[in-house]
Every structure is written in structure tokens, then in C-alpha cells.
Amino acid sequence: MATLQVMTNTGVGKPLEEATVQAFQARLRGPLLQPGDVDYDDARVVWNGMIDRKPSLIVRCAGVADVIQAVNFTRDHQLLVSVRGGGHNITGYAVNDGGIVIDLSQMKGIHVDTAKRTARAEAGLTWGEYYHEVQAFGLASTGGVVSTTGISGLSLGGGLGWLMGKHGLSCDCLLSADMVTADGRVVTASATENSNLFWGLRGGGGNFGVVTSFEFQLYPVGPTVLGGMVVYPMSQAKEVLRFYREYARTCPDELTAWASLMISPEGEPVAAILINYMGDLAEGERLAEPVRKFGSPLADTIGPMTYCELNTMLDDAFPYGTVQRYWKSSFLKELGDEVIDILVEGASNMLSPMSMVGFFHVHGAAARVGADETAFGLREDQWDYDIISQWTDPAETDMHVQWTRDFFNRVQ
């Protein structure tokens, strides 16, 4: 009888009889994919093109019942398991070699309650899909800044986004979550039900089970907001970042300002300040004026746009599945002059035109949550910086990884 070789959670391979796999498929509503199936290769692609893993089984769950079956099968056979939402994690946690993937990406249901201003969203949604639905009612919650990012991983890991100054992180907008536990039970976690689990789900990642849906608090947003960026020559980068540091410290909760060192589409190294204002457009224009007048800008794209458009502004810089990526990130309590000098020097010698350095100022509501109120404990006014290497030739991987690590070590 034919068998399928699979990897166990102890790192040892074991055979599964064809009849066992077929019986498992019969209990599912969604497809069960194996190597050689038509949709298999597409189903194992994740956002980071450097990840090329080949699971033995991919369960494309059609609903919670499929998730229960997949969890029970995985546990009973002690299989190596990954859970996929949007597949946007830089390290590729959504897939593995030789094990089973519980793929939630087809679970895209969402219900918006306009009276309560809440959304119940299934775990396979991306932020672009989520915003498409909630913005139909002029509502939103804090989510990702790239539209192809999944709502699951970002929310469970904390979730920095454009609205964090006003409404906190993605996990701060979470009211409840439904989850399948390792023993196949469906539980709900909220402030009043399984509250310890709810604490862990808000920043603790996917360590407690398979979350199948999220209930978010929604807030009035847009649909028109002020957003965009001002771009400066790299020769002014040190001055731009010093200005950005002081400017970001004065931002009201409604205004989020980020910075980036990157290569322009024309191939020129540049510095940029990106802003978004959630409120009266005239007030936003007034608050953006110092950014627009600073230095000698090469370009200024700040203007009215829909909130959905804002959340696609960075999509072209982070395409899905076609680019190799390696990042190093950390938080800084102070963005000092010496750190700025090191960051600008490193960014001036990037190895790829797709690479960049990004800066996020954590402020406002995101910084006012107590350090022990959620599993995301980094709750203070601080700076998140990301050294982002991106390239297309797999032969260059070692070079880019080493460059990124060396750059990061100099900052630390």
C-alpha cells in the first residue's frame, strides 16, 4: 500500500498510509493538498521569497470544522505543524518542510455590526480585504501598513499601524477571539471569558492554539484621510532624521509620522518622512506643513486619499512572494545623534535598490497601555527601527544576510 512520508514534531519522519490520508480528506470540506497536486506549489508560497519549504500536507480549511479535524489529525499523528493566515511573516512560520500546514487563508468571512461598531473577521483575511469591508461603513481598527499582510499574525503579535497613536495597536482593538485548542476544543477568549488566554493572545503570537476569528472594536475613520510622503536627497538624511525625531515627538494622537532611508524608483538614495492624519483635512495640512517646508524636498505626495489607498501606499515596496528578504529589527528608547549617523552611513551603502531602513515612532494610545495589561509589553514612547534587505537573486542571499547582521550590530 502506498504511503506518504511526513515529519513528526520530534523531527523524525514517519509513513502515513494512503488510506489514512484519504480518510482524513473525507472528513474535510476544503481540499487536502500533497506534493504534485495542481494547487500545491501556489499554496506553499509565502510573502518572503527566500522561504522555499515543502510540507507533506496542506489543509486548506473551509471553516472551523476543518480546523478542528486538522488539529486532531495533527495531534493524533504527532506531526510537525505550521498555521498559515496571511503568510506574511519574515521567517516563514506559516510553512514547514515535511509536516502539515493548517491553512486558514480561504477563511475570509466578515460581519460588521454598525450599531456596536464591531467586526467579526475570520482568520484568513488580509488587511486590504478587511479594510475594504469596514470602510464601506466609514470604520476601521488598527491594522497593517501593507495590504497583503494577514490580520491574524499581526494582531496576535501586537500590530503597529497607522492608527496606533489614536486607537492603540491591533491587539488593543481586539475584543474577543475564537480559537481551536490543541485538544480540538473551540473556546472564546475575551476580557470576561478565558481572560488569561485573552491576555496571551494580545501580543503573545500563535502559541496557544489556532485562532479562527477575531472580534475587533471599530472606530470612525475617513473614508478620506491625509497621507503621503515627502522625499529628500540622501545628502540631507542626517538632518532629516534629526528633524523627524523632534517632529514625531510633538505629534498628536491623530498624526502618525514614520521615516525611511531607501532608493527611489529613479535609483537615487533618498530619505523620506511618511505621515497620516486622521481628522479634519485642514488641520492635517497645517500639521504637515513643517515636514513639507523642511530642507530641499525632491517630491511631496501628501494629500487627501482614502484610508484604503493609504494602506496600499507601501505595497509596491513589499511585493508578495517574489522577493528574497532578511530583516533585523529592534526598539530604541532614544533616537540619538550617534545612532542616526550609523543608520545613515549604513543606508548609504545598501547592496540592493529594494533595501531600506524604516523608523516607527510608538506613541499616543499605543504607549499608554500598561506594560502588563497585554502580552505585548513594549509600552512606552519609543522608536522601532527595521533594517530591511530585499533582493531577487538567491545566489546573493549570504551576502545580504551578513550585511544586515553587521549593520544591525553596529547600531546595537
N, C-alpha and C positions, 0 to 999 in steps of 0.2 A: 504494500500500500504506500502511496506517495506521502511524503512528509514535508513540512516546512520548517526550516531551521530558524529558531528565534533566540534572542538574547534574554537571559533572566536578569533579575535585579541584583544578582551576585556576580554578574559579569561572565557567566558561563553559558554557552549555547546549549539548547535542547531542541529535540524534534517535536513538532506538533503534527499529529496525523491529519490527513486531508479531511476525514470525517469530522474531526473535532472543529476544524476551521469552518467547514460547511454548516455544521450545527450552530455555530456562533453567528454566522451570516444570516441564518434563518430567523434568528431572534432579533435582528436589526431591521429598522425601516430605511436607514441610509446605507450606502454602499460600503463594503469592506474591500479595500484595495491591497494588492500584493505586487511585488516587482513583476513587470511585464504587462500589467493591466494598462489600458489605454490612458487613464487619467492619473496613473501613479506618479509619473515624473512631475507633472504640474502640482500635484498635491503635496510634494515634499519640498517645493521651492519656498524659501522664506526670504525676508527682506534683505538680509545680509548675504550677498552673493558668494562670500567666502565659505559659507556653510553648505556642504555637499554631503549630507547624511542620507543613508538608505535604510529606513525602517523595514521590518519584515511585514508589518501590518499597519494600515492606516484606516481607522474607523471614522468615516465622515458622518458624524452624528446628525440626525434629522430632528432630534428633540431630546428631552430629559430622559425618556425611557431608553434611548440608545446609550446615553452616558452611563446610566445605571448598569446596563448589560456590559459595557466596555470596562467599567471599573471592576465589576465582579469577575469577568473573564481574566483581566489582568492580575487581580489578586489571587484567584484560584490557581493560575499557572505561574505565579511569581515572575511576571515579565518585567523587563526594563520598560518604563513608560515615560512618555512626554505628553503634555497637554498643549494643544495649539488653540490660540484665539486669533490674533491678527498676524502672528509670526514675525513681529517687528523687533524682537529682542536682538541686540547686537551679538550676543553669544550664541544665539540659535537654540535656546532651550526648547523650542517648540518641536524639534525633531531629534531623533537619535539614530544610531547605527544598530540595526538588527532587532530592535524591540518593537513596541507598539506605540502608535500615536493616537491619542484621543483628540480628534479634530473637531472643534466647535465652529469652524469658520462658516458653515452653512446655516447656523442658527442665528437668524437676523431679525427676529420679531421685535417689535417695539410698540408700546402703548403709551400715549401721552395723556395725562389727566390734567386738563387745563384748569379745572377748579382747584385742585390741590397743588398745582404746579409741580408735578412729579412725572417721571418717566420710568417705566419698567422695560429694560432693554436686555435682550439676550446676548450671550457672551461672544457671539461671532461677529457682531457689528464692528465696523471701523468708525473712527470719529467723524469721518466725512459722511458716512451713512447716517450716523446718529444725529449730526447737526442738520442734515437735510430734513429730517423729520421734526425735530424740536423747533427749528427755526421757522417752520410753517406757522407756528403759533407765537413767534417772537420771543422764544425762551431758549435757555442754554444752561449748561453747567460747565465747570472747568474740565477741559479735555486736552488732547494733544495738539501740537502745532503743525503736524504733518498729517494730512487727511487719511492716509493709508494705515496709520497706527491703529491697532485694535483697542477697544475700550477696556478689555479685560486686564491685560498686563499692566497698562499704565495706571489704572485705578487701584489695582492690588499693590502696586509698588510705590504709590504716593501720588504722582501725577502733577508735574509742573505744567502750567499752561497760561494762556493769555489772561484768563480771568482770576488767577490766583491771588492777586492783590485785593480784589473786591470780594471774592467768594471762597478763597482757600484753594487747597489742592483738590485734585479729582477725588481722592479718598475722603476729603472733608465734605463733599457733596453727597456722599453715599448714605442712604437711609437704611437700606437692608440689602441682603444678598441671599439667593438660594444656592445651595451647594450640595453636591453628592459626596458623602464621606467615603473613606477607604473601605468601610464595611457595606457600602451600597445604599445607605440611607439618605433620604433627602431632608435637609434641615434648612431652616431660615435663621439668619443671624441679623440682629438689629440691636439697638440700644436697650431694648426690653426683652429680647429673646436670644438666648445663647450669646450674652453680651461679651463674654471673654473671647469667643470666636470672632465676634464683630470687631473687637479691638484689634485682633491679629490680622484680620483681612484688610484693615485700613493701613497699608504700608508694609505688611509682612510678606507680600508676594503670594505665589500659588503653593504654599507649603502645607495647607490644611485640608485640601480636597479639591474637587473640580467645581468651580463656581459656574453655574449655568445661566444666571440672570442677575441683574443689578437694578436696584431702585434708587434713582437719583433725585435730589432736590433740584428744581429748576428755578431760574431767575429771569426776569425780563432783560433781554439783551437784543440790541439792534432793532430790526434787521440791518440797519445801516450804522456802521461804526467808522471811526477814523483810524486808518492804519497805513503802513508802508515803511519805507526806509530812506535814510539819507546816506549817501556813499561819498567817502573821502579818499584821497590818494594815500597809499601806504606810508608815504613820507611824513604824513601828519598823524600816523596811528598812535604814537605815544601821547600826543596832545589830545587826540580824540578820546582815548580811553580814560585819561585823567578827567576830561570834561564829563564823559559819560558817568564816571564814578560819582561825581558830585551831583550831576543832574538826576541820576536814578535815586539818590538818597532823598531828594525833595519830591518825588512823585507821589501824588495822592493815590489812594487805593484803586481808583478807576483807571489809572495810567500805568501801563507796563512798558518798560524800556529794556531792551536787550542790545547786545553788541556782538559784532563778528569781525574777524580778520579772515579774508578769503581772496579768491581770484575771481575777477569779474568775467562775464561772458566774452569780453574782448581780450582776455588773457592778462589783464593788469592786476597786480596785487593791490587790494583796497581794504579800507576799514569801513564799517557801516554801523549805524545805530538804527535799530528797528523799534517802532513804537506802535502801541494800540491804545486808544482811549475809548472807554465805554461810558458815554454820556452825551451831553449837548455838543454838537459838532463845532459850534463857535468857540466853546470853552476848550475843546480839544485842539483847535487850531492855535489858540492863544498859548496853551501849554507846550505845543510842538515848536513854537517859534524859536526858542533858544537853540534847538537842535538844527533847525534849518539855517540859522544865521551863523552858526559856528564854523570857523575855518574856511576852507575853499571847496565846497561840495562839488563833486563830479556829477551827481544825479540826485534827484529828490522825487520819490514816488508817493509821498504822503498825501492822502486824500480820502474822501468818502469811499467806502466799499461795503459790500455785505459781509456779515460775520462769516458766512460760508466761504466767501472769497478770501478773507483773511486767513482762514485755516487751510488754504491751498497755496498760500504765498511761498512756502518753502518746499513744496512738493518736487519741483524740478531739481532742487539741490540734493534730494534724497530719494532717487528712483527705487522702485521695488524690485529686488531680486537680480538686478543686472550689474551691480557694482560690489566689488570687494571692500570690506570695511573693517577697521580696527580703531577703537576709541579708548581713551583714558580720561577719567573724569574725577573731580573732587569738589569739595566745598572749601571756601576761604572765608574766615571772619572779616578779613580786611583785604581789599584790593590795593595793596601798597604800590608805591612807585617802582620799587625793585622788581616786584612780580610783573608789573606791566611791561617793564623793559625786557624781561626774559621772554614774556609771551610774544611781544612784537618781534624780537630778534628771531625766535623760533618760527613764527608765522611768515617771516620774510624769506625763509629758506624751505618752504614746503616742497615736497617731492612730487606732488600731483596737483593739477589745476582744480581738482574736485575736493581737495582737502581744505580744512578750515579750523578756526578756533572760535568757540562760541562762549558767551557770557550771559548768565541769567541772574538777575537780582531777585532774591526771595524776600518779599516784603509784604506789608499790609496784613490781610486776613491770614495768609499762609504762615506768617511769622508770629501771629498772636495766639495760636493754638498751643496749649501746654505740651511740653516735651513728652509727658507720659499719658496724654489723652488718646493717642493713637500709636500704632507700631512704627509710624514714621516719626522719628524723634528729633530730626534736624529742624527745630522750630525756633529760629531766630533770624534777625535781619542779616543776611549773608549773601555770598556770591558763589554760584555754581559755574565752574568752567569746564569745558569739554574740548579736548584735543582730538580732532576727528580726521582720520586718514581714510581716503577713498581712492580706489584705483580699479582698473579693469583687467590688467594682465596678471593672472595667477602666479606667474614666474617672479613677480616683484613683491610677493607677499612678505617674505622675510625682511626685505629692506624697509618696507613701510612699517611693519610691526616694531622693528628695532628703533627706527626714527621716532616713532610715537612714544615708546617707553623712555628713550633718552630725553626727549623733550619734557615729558611728564616729571621725570626725576629731577630735572633742573629746576622746575617750578616748586616741587615739594621741598 
